[in-house]
Amino acid sequence: MTGFETITAETRGHVFLMGLNRPRKMNSFTMQMLHELARAYAQYEQDGQLWCAVLFAHGEHFTGGLDLSEVGPAVASGETLVPEGAIDPMDLIGPRRSKPVVCAVQGWCITIGVELLLASDIRLAAKGTRFAQMEVKRGIMPFGGATIRFPQICGWGNAMRHLLTGDTFDADEARRIGLIQEITEPGRQLDRAVEIATEVADQAPLAVQATRLSSRIAVEEGPRAAFDRFYDQVRKLMQSEDALEGVQSFTERRKAEFKGK
């Protein structure tokens, strides 16, 4: 898929890189940018040879948030933020993403930036990154998943501390509460994200996706729902070509060559 103006898309082996690309505007999100990012996520989801993705941003900042002068009226009028056939980067509506995303941020990471982090699977930030979920300061509430995932991932008190004040916090606080898993040196965040994504993509993709799905069901629907589907998932996975390759590579003491089958 080509023709993006506000997003870059690059394939490196089985890893797909999606870059926010409005650096002169602090990568603030317009409707065009929202739509293009959703289409980039669809490109990732639909390509069977892409096994892990990296979401990052060009320039000094991850994002200054939404362009509320444009996006606000669109949301108020009920306009969809995810085009037909695309995949919601916030993973809230429409078809769900089945493959993992590593997210790397720097500079300012505001509102939708935090929500894109929360919707990702592995999260990194450069030292000096500043975060804020500041919708309450604008008379609105987060509408990209923060009210759901922030308490879920970071705990009720930590989430309310930042959701209800809209305050700014740093990378150390983000790591303390579990919003991010690693802090890198400035400028190193993308390289580190690609390293992690490459490590994920080196594993059996069906096993990665099944593991992620089981974990997601447990978090979103509860342990009982995950238990009820667990053995069906395990049996299906055990019948895959990749599972056979995994066993053979172990016995032959060599690196497995997975095909996603």
SVG drawing of the C-alpha trace seen along z (x, -y; Angstrom):
<svg xmlns="http://www.w3.org/2000/svg" viewBox="-23 -25 46 60">
<polyline fill="none" stroke="black" stroke-width="0.4" points="0.0,0.0 1.4,-3.4 0.3,-7.0 0.6,-7.9 1.4,-11.6 1.5,-11.8 2.8,-8.2 5.9,-6.4 5.8,-2.6 8.9,-0.4 9.4,3.3 12.6,4.9 12.4,8.6 9.3,9.7 9.2,6.4 7.0,3.5 7.8,-0.1 5.1,-2.8 6.3,-6.3 4.3,-9.4 5.5,-12.0 4.3,-15.5 7.4,-16.7 6.8,-20.4 3.5,-20.1 4.8,-18.0 3.1,-15.0 -0.3,-16.3 -3.1,-14.1 -5.5,-15.4 -8.2,-13.3 -6.0,-12.4 -3.3,-11.2 -5.7,-9.1 -7.0,-7.5 -3.6,-6.9 -2.3,-5.3 -5.4,-3.0 -4.6,-2.0 -1.0,-1.3 -2.2,1.0 -4.4,2.8 -1.4,3.2 0.5,4.8 -2.5,7.0 -3.2,8.3 0.4,9.2 1.1,12.7 4.9,12.1 4.8,9.3 5.1,10.7 5.8,7.7 5.4,4.0 7.1,0.9 5.2,-2.4 7.5,-5.4 7.7,-9.1 9.9,-11.2 11.3,-14.4 11.8,-15.6 8.3,-14.6 6.2,-11.5 3.0,-13.6 1.5,-16.8 -1.9,-15.1 -4.9,-15.6 -5.7,-18.6 -8.9,-19.3 -10.0,-22.1 -10.5,-19.4 -10.9,-16.1 -13.1,-17.4 -16.0,-18.5 -15.7,-15.2 -16.0,-13.2 -18.9,-15.3 -20.8,-14.8 -20.2,-11.0 -17.8,-10.8 -15.8,-7.6 -12.1,-7.9 -11.3,-4.5 -12.0,-4.1 -13.8,-1.0 -11.4,1.9 -8.8,0.4 -7.6,1.4 -8.1,-0.8 -4.6,-1.7 -6.3,-2.1 -7.7,1.4 -11.2,0.3 -13.6,0.7 -13.9,2.9 -11.7,5.8 -9.1,6.5 -5.4,6.6 -4.0,10.0 -0.2,9.3 2.1,7.5 3.2,3.8 6.3,2.4 5.9,-1.4 8.8,-3.8 8.2,-7.4 10.3,-10.6 9.8,-14.3 6.2,-15.1 3.8,-12.2 0.4,-13.7 -3.2,-12.4 -3.5,-10.1 0.2,-9.4 -0.4,-7.8 -3.3,-5.9 -1.3,-4.5 1.2,-3.4 -1.5,-1.8 -2.8,0.0 0.6,1.4 2.1,4.6 5.7,3.5 6.5,-0.1 9.7,-2.2 10.5,-5.8 13.6,-7.9 15.0,-9.6 13.5,-13.1 10.1,-12.0 7.2,-14.0 3.7,-12.4 0.2,-13.9 -3.3,-12.7 -4.7,-16.2 -8.2,-16.0 -9.8,-17.1 -8.0,-20.4 -9.9,-20.9 -13.3,-20.0 -13.4,-16.6 -12.5,-13.0 -10.1,-10.7 -11.8,-8.8 -9.0,-6.6 -9.0,-4.0 -7.2,-5.6 -10.1,-5.4 -10.1,-1.7 -6.5,-0.7 -4.8,-3.2 -6.4,-1.7 -6.0,1.8 -2.3,1.5 -1.1,-1.0 -3.5,-0.5 -6.5,-2.5 -4.6,-5.0 -1.8,-5.7 -4.3,-6.1 -6.6,-8.5 -3.6,-10.5 -2.9,-11.4 -6.3,-11.1 -8.1,-13.4 -5.4,-16.0 -4.1,-16.0 -0.6,-16.6 2.7,-16.1 4.9,-13.2 8.3,-11.9 9.7,-8.7 10.8,-7.5 7.2,-7.9 5.9,-6.2 8.2,-3.2 7.3,-3.1 3.6,-2.7 4.1,-0.3 3.2,-2.5 6.6,-1.7 8.9,1.2 12.3,-0.5 13.9,-3.9 16.6,-4.4 19.1,-7.1 17.7,-9.9 17.8,-8.9 18.2,-5.2 14.5,-4.4 13.8,-3.4 16.8,-1.1 15.9,0.6 12.3,1.0 13.5,2.6 15.8,4.9 12.8,6.1 10.5,6.4 13.1,8.4 13.4,10.8 9.7,11.2 9.6,11.8 12.3,14.5 9.8,16.6 7.0,18.8 4.4,16.2 1.4,18.4 2.7,19.1 3.2,15.4 -0.3,14.6 -1.9,17.4 0.0,16.3 -1.0,12.7 -4.7,13.7 -4.9,15.9 -3.4,13.1 -5.8,10.5 -8.8,12.7 -7.8,13.1 -7.3,9.4 -10.5,8.3 -12.9,11.1 -11.4,12.7 -9.4,15.8 -12.4,18.1 -12.9,17.1 -9.3,17.7 -9.4,21.1 -12.4,22.1 -10.6,21.5 -7.1,22.5 -6.9,26.1 -8.5,25.6 -5.9,22.9 -3.1,25.2 -4.3,28.2 -4.6,26.1 -1.2,24.7 0.3,28.1 -1.0,29.2 0.9,26.5 3.9,26.9 5.8,24.4 5.2,26.5 6.8,29.6 9.7,27.4 10.2,26.2 10.5,29.7 12.8,30.8 15.0,27.8 15.3,28.5 16.3,32.1 18.7,31.2 20.2,28.3 19.7,25.7 17.8,22.5 14.2,23.0 13.0,21.7 9.4,20.7 7.0,20.1 3.8,19.0 2.0,22.2"/>
</svg>
